[in-house]
Amino acid sequence: MWRSTTTTSTQSESESDSGIIIITYSLAVVTLIFACQFICRFISSPASSSSYIQQSTISSSSQQHNIRSEKEEVLISDLDLKLLMSNLDESEEDKWESVVCRKNDSLSYSVKCCKPKDGGPVKYMSTTIFNNFSCCDTLRDFYMDNCYRMEWDKTLIQHQQLQLDETNGTEVGRTIKKFPLLTPREYILAWRLWEGTDTNTNTNTTTYYCYSKECEHPLAPRQNKYVRVALFRSGWRIRKVPGKNSCQIKMLHQEDAGLNVEMAKMIFAKGIWSYVCKMDTALRNYSAIKRIQLTSTVGAITFLHKVPLSLHSANEMPDPQVSEECNNTKLPSKKFIANGLIIVGGVICLARGHTSFSAKVAMAYILSKLTKRREPSLR
């Protein structure tokens, strides 16, 4: 009896010893594999051991910030500024059609549009001159102040800064706009500012450029209650009017907000003049306190960059005056106005829902025909 018990205990001890040996062997193999991988990575890395240790101490938040900065650097560059300056000079290949040309004692405004040859949304080129207003810095701050804009622009209901790249001054933000009878539009945009010298005047006054475009950001996921604007390209130039106590802002705008082209043009032509007059009143009420609040906030204005010297030559041609554009630009034809009224009436008719199915089909057919007929004329 004693011998059998001794034999059993001896077998158990041998089995436990063999299990420990297997576990120890396995841990040694795993450790050896990790060690080999670490040595291979260390040897293949171009950095030295000291730089490797230094990089390993960087926090994850700093690494994420650097990654975002690199992405924003690609979003808007000096090449975008070069293209903006070239487009503001108005290529002769584009066929522009006048939309609005109005003026009063305090400002002059004209806007025209054209259909891009390569497709895409309609492009708008506007020129606004503010009379008896010669401070370009104030006009720049006014256009960049979204907090103040929410006080006078009732379509802008929300704005927040998402990211700021201090390297090149690119700022990313989220804006919500609400238009009558439409689902709110959501804009995720990146924008950047440049400061240059106006070579058209003898005084070498300051000129400002701004370029904005659509982008995506992890802090702004898509929401069903908003319509995300798929394409947004906009840029402007602010400078003094030579020989006058006036400032001018010239803007090129292209946007796809999910609206019918003809419908968007009619809405724009109908409401833009009253909007510009409201903007002029808000500009002249823009106080120094508001400017101080804007400049105290870190944004794109804080990291304003200079226009590269190689691009100054692209801005040597003076702009025509708004009054000359009004006299020389072809006004919208009666056919365009008639087609626009039919479209508006058709939309109202379909929206009310009091027509029969056959009438709705006929109206949809007419609208599609009008849209197709308008495309060759815009091209």
C-alpha positions as CSV (number, residue, x, y, z in Angstrom):
1,M,0.0,0.0,0.0
2,W,2.7,2.4,0.9
3,R,4.6,1.6,-2.3
4,S,1.6,2.3,-4.5
5,T,1.0,5.6,-2.9
6,T,4.7,6.5,-3.3
7,T,4.6,5.6,-7.0
8,T,1.4,7.6,-7.6
9,S,2.9,10.7,-6.0
10,T,6.1,10.3,-7.9
11,Q,4.2,10.1,-11.2
12,S,2.2,13.3,-10.3
13,E,5.3,15.2,-9.5
14,S,6.9,14.1,-12.8
15,E,3.8,15.1,-14.7
16,S,3.7,18.5,-12.9
17,D,7.4,19.0,-13.6
18,S,6.9,18.2,-17.3
19,G,4.0,20.7,-17.4
20,I,6.1,23.4,-15.9
21,I,8.9,22.6,-18.3
22,I,6.5,22.9,-21.3
23,I,5.0,26.2,-20.0
24,T,8.5,27.6,-19.4
25,Y,9.6,26.5,-22.9
26,S,6.6,28.1,-24.5
27,L,7.2,31.4,-22.7
28,A,10.8,31.3,-23.7
29,V,9.9,30.8,-27.3
30,V,7.3,33.6,-27.3
31,T,9.8,35.9,-25.6
32,L,12.5,35.0,-28.2
33,I,10.0,35.7,-31.0
34,F,9.1,39.2,-29.7
35,A,12.8,39.9,-29.1
36,C,13.7,39.1,-32.6
37,Q,10.9,41.2,-34.0
38,F,12.0,44.1,-31.8
39,I,15.6,43.8,-32.9
40,C,14.6,43.6,-36.6
41,R,12.4,46.7,-36.3
42,F,15.1,48.6,-34.4
43,I,17.8,47.7,-37.0
44,S,15.6,48.5,-40.0
45,S,14.6,51.9,-38.6
46,P,16.6,54.8,-40.0
47,A,16.5,56.6,-36.7
48,S,19.0,56.2,-34.0
49,S,18.3,54.6,-30.7
50,S,18.1,57.9,-28.9
51,S,15.5,59.3,-31.4
52,Y,13.5,56.1,-31.0
53,I,13.3,56.6,-27.3
54,Q,12.4,60.2,-27.7
55,Q,9.7,59.4,-30.2
56,S,8.2,56.8,-27.9
57,T,7.6,59.4,-25.2
58,I,5.3,61.5,-27.4
59,S,1.8,61.4,-26.2
60,S,-1.0,60.0,-28.4
61,S,-2.8,63.4,-28.4
62,S,0.3,65.1,-30.0
63,Q,0.5,62.4,-32.6
64,Q,-3.1,62.8,-33.5
65,H,-2.6,66.6,-33.8
66,N,0.3,66.1,-36.1
67,I,-1.7,63.8,-38.3
68,R,-4.5,66.2,-38.5
69,S,-2.1,69.1,-39.3
70,E,-0.6,67.1,-42.2
71,K,-4.1,66.4,-43.6
72,E,-5.1,70.1,-43.4
73,E,-1.8,71.1,-45.0
74,V,-2.9,69.1,-48.1
75,L,-6.5,70.5,-48.0
76,I,-5.5,74.1,-48.9
77,S,-2.2,75.1,-50.3
78,D,-0.6,78.0,-52.2
79,L,-1.7,76.2,-55.4
80,D,-5.3,76.8,-54.4
81,L,-4.5,80.5,-54.0
82,K,-2.9,80.6,-57.5
83,L,-6.0,79.0,-59.0
84,L,-8.2,81.5,-57.2
85,M,-6.2,84.5,-58.4
86,S,-6.4,83.2,-61.9
87,N,-10.2,82.6,-61.7
88,L,-10.8,86.1,-60.3
89,D,-9.2,87.5,-63.4
90,E,-12.2,85.9,-65.3
91,S,-11.1,83.6,-68.1
92,E,-12.3,84.7,-71.5
93,E,-13.4,81.1,-72.3
94,D,-16.2,81.3,-69.8
95,K,-19.5,82.7,-71.0
96,W,-21.0,84.7,-68.1
97,E,-24.6,85.7,-67.9
98,S,-25.7,88.6,-65.7
99,V,-28.0,87.7,-62.8
100,V,-28.2,90.9,-60.7
101,C,-26.8,94.4,-61.1
102,R,-27.9,96.9,-58.5
103,K,-26.5,99.9,-56.6
104,N,-27.5,102.7,-54.2
105,D,-25.7,105.5,-52.5
106,S,-23.7,103.2,-50.1
107,L,-22.8,100.2,-52.3
108,S,-22.8,98.7,-55.7
109,Y,-23.3,95.0,-56.4
110,S,-23.2,92.8,-59.5
111,V,-23.2,89.1,-59.9
112,K,-23.1,86.8,-63.0
113,C,-23.0,83.1,-63.5
114,C,-21.8,80.5,-65.9
115,K,-22.0,76.8,-66.4
116,P,-18.6,75.1,-66.1
117,K,-17.5,73.3,-69.3
118,D,-16.4,70.3,-67.4
119,G,-19.7,70.0,-65.6
120,G,-20.5,70.6,-62.0
121,P,-22.6,73.3,-60.2
122,V,-23.1,76.8,-61.6
123,K,-20.3,79.3,-60.8
124,Y,-21.1,82.7,-59.5
125,M,-18.8,85.8,-59.8
126,S,-19.9,88.8,-57.7
127,T,-18.3,92.2,-57.1
128,T,-19.4,94.4,-54.2
129,I,-18.1,97.9,-53.6
130,F,-18.7,99.6,-50.3
131,N,-18.7,103.4,-50.7
132,N,-17.3,105.6,-48.0
133,F,-15.6,102.7,-46.5
134,S,-11.8,102.3,-46.9
135,C,-10.7,100.0,-44.1
136,C,-9.9,96.6,-45.7
137,D,-8.9,95.1,-42.4
138,T,-12.4,95.8,-41.0
139,L,-14.0,94.3,-44.0
140,R,-11.8,91.2,-43.7
141,D,-12.7,90.7,-40.1
142,F,-16.4,91.3,-40.8
143,Y,-16.4,88.5,-43.4
144,M,-14.6,86.1,-41.1
145,D,-16.7,86.8,-38.0
146,N,-19.2,84.0,-37.9
147,C,-20.4,84.8,-34.4
148,Y,-21.4,88.3,-35.5
149,R,-22.9,86.9,-38.7
150,M,-25.4,84.9,-36.7
151,E,-26.7,88.2,-35.3
152,W,-27.7,89.6,-38.7
153,D,-27.8,86.6,-41.0
154,K,-30.8,84.6,-39.9
155,T,-30.0,81.7,-42.2
156,L,-26.9,80.9,-40.1
157,I,-28.1,79.1,-37.0
158,Q,-24.9,77.4,-35.8
159,H,-21.1,77.6,-36.2
160,Q,-18.2,75.9,-34.4
161,Q,-14.5,75.5,-34.9
162,L,-13.3,72.0,-35.3
163,Q,-9.6,72.3,-36.0
164,L,-6.8,74.8,-36.5
165,D,-3.5,74.0,-38.2
166,E,-1.0,76.5,-36.8
167,T,1.6,75.5,-39.4
168,N,-0.2,77.0,-42.5
169,G,-3.2,78.7,-40.9
170,T,-5.9,76.4,-42.2
171,E,-9.0,76.3,-40.1
172,V,-11.8,73.7,-40.2
173,G,-15.3,74.5,-39.0
174,R,-18.9,73.3,-39.1
175,T,-21.8,75.5,-40.1
176,I,-25.5,74.9,-40.2
177,K,-27.7,77.0,-42.4
178,K,-31.5,77.0,-42.5
179,F,-33.5,78.1,-45.6
180,P,-37.3,78.4,-45.8
181,L,-39.1,75.2,-46.7
182,L,-35.8,73.2,-46.9
183,T,-33.9,70.8,-44.7
184,P,-31.1,72.5,-42.9
185,R,-27.8,72.4,-44.8
186,E,-24.6,71.3,-43.1
187,Y,-21.2,72.7,-44.2
188,I,-17.9,71.1,-43.1
189,L,-15.4,73.5,-44.5
190,A,-11.7,74.3,-44.4
191,W,-10.5,77.8,-45.1
192,R,-7.3,79.8,-45.2
193,L,-6.3,83.5,-45.5
194,W,-3.4,85.3,-47.3
195,E,-2.2,88.8,-47.2
196,G,-0.6,90.5,-50.2
197,T,0.2,93.8,-51.7
198,D,-2.1,95.4,-54.3
199,T,0.2,96.3,-57.3
200,N,-2.6,98.2,-59.1
201,T,-2.4,101.2,-56.8
202,N,0.6,103.6,-56.3
203,T,0.2,103.3,-52.5
204,N,0.8,99.5,-52.5
205,T,-2.2,98.9,-50.2
206,T,-2.9,95.6,-48.6
207,T,-4.9,92.9,-50.3
208,Y,-6.5,89.9,-48.6
209,Y,-7.5,86.5,-50.1
210,C,-9.5,83.7,-48.6
211,Y,-10.2,80.3,-50.1
212,S,-12.7,77.8,-48.7
213,K,-13.6,74.2,-49.7
214,E,-15.5,71.2,-48.4
215,C,-13.9,68.6,-46.3
216,E,-14.6,65.8,-43.7
217,H,-13.7,65.8,-40.1
218,P,-14.0,63.1,-37.4
219,L,-15.7,65.5,-35.0
220,A,-18.5,66.1,-37.4
221,P,-20.2,62.8,-38.3
222,R,-23.1,62.9,-40.7
223,Q,-26.6,63.3,-39.3
224,N,-29.9,62.5,-40.9
225,K,-31.5,65.7,-39.8
226,Y,-29.1,67.7,-42.0
227,V,-28.2,67.7,-45.7
228,R,-24.4,67.6,-46.0
229,V,-23.2,69.9,-48.8
230,A,-21.2,67.7,-51.1
231,L,-19.2,70.4,-53.0
232,F,-18.3,73.9,-51.9
233,R,-15.6,76.0,-53.5
234,S,-15.5,79.7,-52.6
235,G,-12.9,82.4,-52.6
236,W,-12.7,86.2,-52.4
237,R,-10.3,89.1,-52.7
238,I,-10.6,92.3,-50.7
239,R,-8.8,95.5,-51.7
240,K,-9.3,99.3,-52.0
241,V,-10.8,100.8,-55.1
242,P,-8.1,103.0,-56.7
243,G,-8.8,106.7,-56.4
244,K,-11.9,106.3,-54.2
245,N,-12.8,106.1,-50.6
246,S,-14.2,102.6,-51.1
247,C,-13.4,98.9,-50.6
248,Q,-14.1,96.1,-53.0
249,I,-14.7,92.4,-52.5
250,K,-14.7,90.1,-55.5
251,M,-16.0,86.6,-54.9
252,L,-16.1,83.4,-56.9
253,H,-18.6,80.8,-55.5
254,Q,-19.5,77.3,-56.5
255,E,-21.8,75.1,-54.4
256,D,-23.9,72.0,-54.7
257,A,-26.5,72.2,-52.0
258,G,-28.8,69.6,-53.6
259,L,-31.1,72.1,-55.3
260,N,-32.4,72.3,-58.8
261,V,-30.2,74.5,-60.9
262,E,-32.9,76.7,-62.3
263,M,-34.7,76.9,-59.0
264,A,-31.5,77.9,-57.2
265,K,-30.8,80.7,-59.8
266,M,-34.3,82.1,-59.4
267,I,-34.1,82.1,-55.6
268,F,-30.7,83.7,-55.7
269,A,-31.7,86.4,-58.1
270,K,-34.8,87.2,-56.1
271,G,-33.3,87.5,-52.6
272,I,-29.6,88.4,-53.0
273,W,-30.0,92.2,-53.3
274,S,-31.9,92.5,-50.0
275,Y,-29.3,90.2,-48.4
276,V,-26.5,92.4,-49.6
277,C,-28.2,95.5,-48.3
278,K,-28.7,93.9,-44.9
279,M,-25.0,92.9,-45.0
280,D,-24.0,96.5,-45.8
281,T,-25.9,97.8,-42.7
282,A,-24.3,95.1,-40.5
283,L,-20.9,96.1,-41.8
284,R,-21.3,99.7,-40.9
285,N,-22.5,98.7,-37.5
286,Y,-19.6,96.4,-36.9
287,S,-18.0,97.9,-33.8
288,A,-14.5,97.9,-32.6
289,I,-15.6,95.7,-29.7
290,K,-16.7,93.0,-32.1
291,R,-13.3,93.1,-33.8
292,I,-11.5,92.8,-30.5
293,Q,-13.5,89.7,-29.7
294,L,-12.7,88.2,-33.1
295,T,-9.0,88.8,-32.9
296,S,-8.8,87.5,-29.4
297,T,-10.0,84.2,-30.6
298,V,-7.3,82.0,-32.2
299,G,-8.3,81.3,-35.8
300,A,-7.2,81.6,-39.4
301,I,-6.7,85.3,-39.0
302,T,-4.2,84.7,-36.2
303,F,-1.9,82.7,-38.6
304,L,-2.3,84.8,-41.7
305,H,0.3,84.0,-44.4
306,K,1.8,86.2,-47.0
307,V,1.1,85.8,-50.7
308,P,4.2,84.2,-52.3
309,L,6.1,86.7,-54.4
310,S,5.8,84.4,-57.4
311,L,2.0,85.0,-57.4
312,H,2.0,88.8,-57.3
313,S,2.3,89.0,-61.1
314,A,-1.0,87.2,-61.5
315,N,-2.9,90.1,-59.9
316,E,-1.8,93.1,-62.1
317,M,-4.9,93.5,-64.2
318,P,-7.4,96.0,-62.7
319,D,-11.0,95.0,-62.2
320,P,-13.8,96.7,-64.3
321,Q,-16.2,98.9,-62.3
322,V,-19.6,97.5,-61.4
323,S,-21.3,100.3,-63.4
324,E,-19.4,99.2,-66.5
325,E,-20.4,95.6,-65.9
326,C,-24.1,96.6,-65.6
327,N,-23.9,98.4,-68.9
328,N,-22.0,95.8,-70.9
329,T,-23.2,92.6,-69.5
330,K,-26.2,91.0,-71.1
331,L,-29.3,90.9,-68.8
332,P,-31.4,87.8,-68.4
333,S,-33.7,87.2,-71.3
334,K,-37.5,87.2,-71.1
335,K,-37.5,83.5,-72.0
336,F,-35.3,82.7,-68.9
337,I,-37.7,84.6,-66.7
338,A,-40.8,82.9,-68.2
339,N,-39.1,79.5,-67.8
340,G,-38.3,80.4,-64.2
341,L,-41.9,81.3,-63.4
342,I,-43.1,78.1,-64.9
343,I,-40.7,76.1,-62.8
344,V,-41.7,78.0,-59.6
345,G,-45.4,77.5,-60.4
346,G,-44.8,73.8,-61.2
347,V,-43.0,73.3,-57.9
348,I,-45.8,75.0,-56.0
349,C,-48.4,72.9,-57.8
350,L,-46.6,69.7,-57.1
351,A,-45.9,70.6,-53.5
352,R,-49.6,71.4,-52.7
353,G,-50.7,67.9,-53.8
354,H,-54.1,68.9,-55.2
355,T,-53.5,67.8,-58.8
356,S,-54.2,64.5,-60.4
357,F,-51.5,62.0,-61.2
358,S,-51.6,62.7,-64.9
359,A,-51.2,66.5,-64.3
360,K,-48.2,65.8,-62.1
361,V,-46.6,63.6,-64.8
362,A,-47.2,66.3,-67.4
363,M,-45.7,69.0,-65.2
364,A,-42.6,66.9,-64.5
365,Y,-42.2,66.3,-68.2
366,I,-42.4,70.1,-68.9
367,L,-39.9,70.8,-66.2
368,S,-37.4,68.3,-67.5
369,K,-37.7,69.7,-71.1
370,L,-37.1,73.2,-69.9
371,T,-34.1,72.1,-67.9
372,K,-32.6,70.3,-70.9
373,R,-33.2,73.4,-73.2
374,R,-31.5,75.7,-70.7
375,E,-28.3,73.6,-70.6
376,P,-27.0,74.4,-74.2
377,S,-27.6,78.2,-73.6
378,L,-25.6,78.1,-70.4
379,R,-22.8,76.3,-72.0
